């Protein structure tokens, strides 16, 4: 009976239980399909005056799933929170700044058990428009090193403006 139950669980496509069992901290995060229909938390324009312009210059849009929105309102991010940072180059069109090509998509996923070594958050960077190509840097530990100083805010740098 136990074997039958386990086999049944393993055959359920998309089962969160199966994904959780098979995922290790080293396994890459999944691309967050449909994130642009999530709550738009905020946008920012990173100008040439910013020290990180070479790597991050342009537009940054932040999106959050429903679990993460609980965290944005309370600063206590529940398990299953997903925050997406969509980075786009900036193009000057006769004095009007517009979005250019995508630089990268950064993803944070809250799973305290899986990502215990990085404060309960998993970090992943997808290259340009690719849903499968992962950036070699920054490594999750590098991301965590920056976010760690924000423990009181759930390790999240951004805030939601009502």
CORTA-V211211 format. One record per pair of residues at least 6 apart in sequence whose C-alpha atoms are under 7 Angstrom apart, sorted by sequence separation. I is the first residue (numbers start at 0). J is the second residue. D is the distance in whole Angstrom. If there is no record, write none. Layout:
# CORTA-V211211
i & j & d
I & J & D
I & J & D
This chain:
# CORTA-V211211
i & j & d
46 & 52 & 6
70 & 76 & 4
90 & 96 & 6
91 & 97 & 6
114 & 120 & 6
125 & 131 & 7
126 & 132 & 6
149 & 155 & 7
45 & 52 & 6
69 & 76 & 7
70 & 77 & 7
89 & 96 & 6
90 & 97 & 5
112 & 119 & 7
114 & 121 & 6
125 & 132 & 6
126 & 133 & 6
147 & 154 & 6
149 & 156 & 7
9 & 17 & 6
89 & 97 & 6
90 & 98 & 6
111 & 119 & 4
125 & 133 & 5
126 & 134 & 6
146 & 154 & 5
47 & 56 & 7
67 & 76 & 6
89 & 98 & 5
90 & 99 & 6
110 & 119 & 5
111 & 120 & 7
124 & 133 & 6
125 & 134 & 6
146 & 155 & 7
45 & 55 & 7
46 & 56 & 6
67 & 77 & 7
88 & 98 & 6
89 & 99 & 5
109 & 119 & 6
110 & 120 & 6
124 & 134 & 6
146 & 156 & 7
45 & 56 & 5
46 & 57 & 7
66 & 77 & 6
87 & 98 & 6
88 & 99 & 5
109 & 120 & 5
45 & 57 & 5
87 & 99 & 6
88 & 100 & 6
108 & 120 & 5
109 & 121 & 6
44 & 57 & 5
45 & 58 & 6
66 & 79 & 6
67 & 80 & 4
87 & 100 & 6
88 & 101 & 6
107 & 120 & 6
108 & 121 & 5
44 & 58 & 5
66 & 80 & 5
67 & 81 & 6
87 & 101 & 4
88 & 102 & 6
107 & 121 & 5
108 & 122 & 7
43 & 58 & 6
44 & 59 & 6
67 & 82 & 7
86 & 101 & 6
87 & 102 & 5
107 & 122 & 5
43 & 59 & 5
64 & 80 & 6
86 & 102 & 5
106 & 122 & 6
107 & 123 & 7
42 & 59 & 5
43 & 60 & 7
64 & 81 & 6
86 & 103 & 5
106 & 123 & 5
122 & 139 & 5
42 & 60 & 4
63 & 81 & 6
64 & 82 & 7
85 & 103 & 6
86 & 104 & 6
105 & 123 & 6
106 & 124 & 6
121 & 139 & 7
41 & 60 & 6
42 & 61 & 6
63 & 82 & 5
85 & 104 & 5
105 & 124 & 4
41 & 61 & 5
62 & 82 & 6
63 & 83 & 6
84 & 104 & 6
85 & 105 & 7
104 & 124 & 6
105 & 125 & 6
122 & 142 & 7
40 & 61 & 5
62 & 83 & 5
83 & 104 & 7
84 & 105 & 5
103 & 124 & 7
104 & 125 & 5
39 & 61 & 6
40 & 62 & 5
61 & 83 & 6
62 & 84 & 7
83 & 105 & 6
84 & 106 & 6
103 & 125 & 6
104 & 126 & 7
39 & 62 & 5
40 & 63 & 7
61 & 84 & 5
83 & 106 & 5
103 & 126 & 5
104 & 127 & 7
117 & 140 & 7
38 & 62 & 5
39 & 63 & 7
60 & 84 & 6
61 & 85 & 6
82 & 106 & 6
83 & 107 & 7
102 & 126 & 7
103 & 127 & 4
37 & 62 & 6
38 & 63 & 5
59 & 84 & 7
60 & 85 & 5
82 & 107 & 5
102 & 127 & 5
103 & 128 & 7
37 & 63 & 6
38 & 64 & 7
59 & 85 & 6
60 & 86 & 7
81 & 107 & 6
82 & 108 & 7
101 & 127 & 5
117 & 143 & 6
35 & 62 & 7
37 & 64 & 6
59 & 86 & 5
81 & 108 & 5
101 & 128 & 6
34 & 62 & 7
58 & 86 & 6
59 & 87 & 6
80 & 108 & 6
81 & 109 & 7
58 & 87 & 5
79 & 108 & 7
80 & 109 & 5
57 & 87 & 6
58 & 88 & 6
79 & 109 & 5
57 & 88 & 4
58 & 89 & 6
78 & 109 & 5
79 & 110 & 6
56 & 88 & 6
57 & 89 & 4
78 & 110 & 5
58 & 98 & 7
76 & 153 & 6
74 & 152 & 5
75 & 153 & 6
74 & 153 & 6
71 & 158 & 6
71 & 159 & 6
24 & 113 & 5
23 & 113 & 6
24 & 114 & 6
28 & 123 & 6
30 & 130 & 6
41 & 159 & 7
40 & 159 & 5
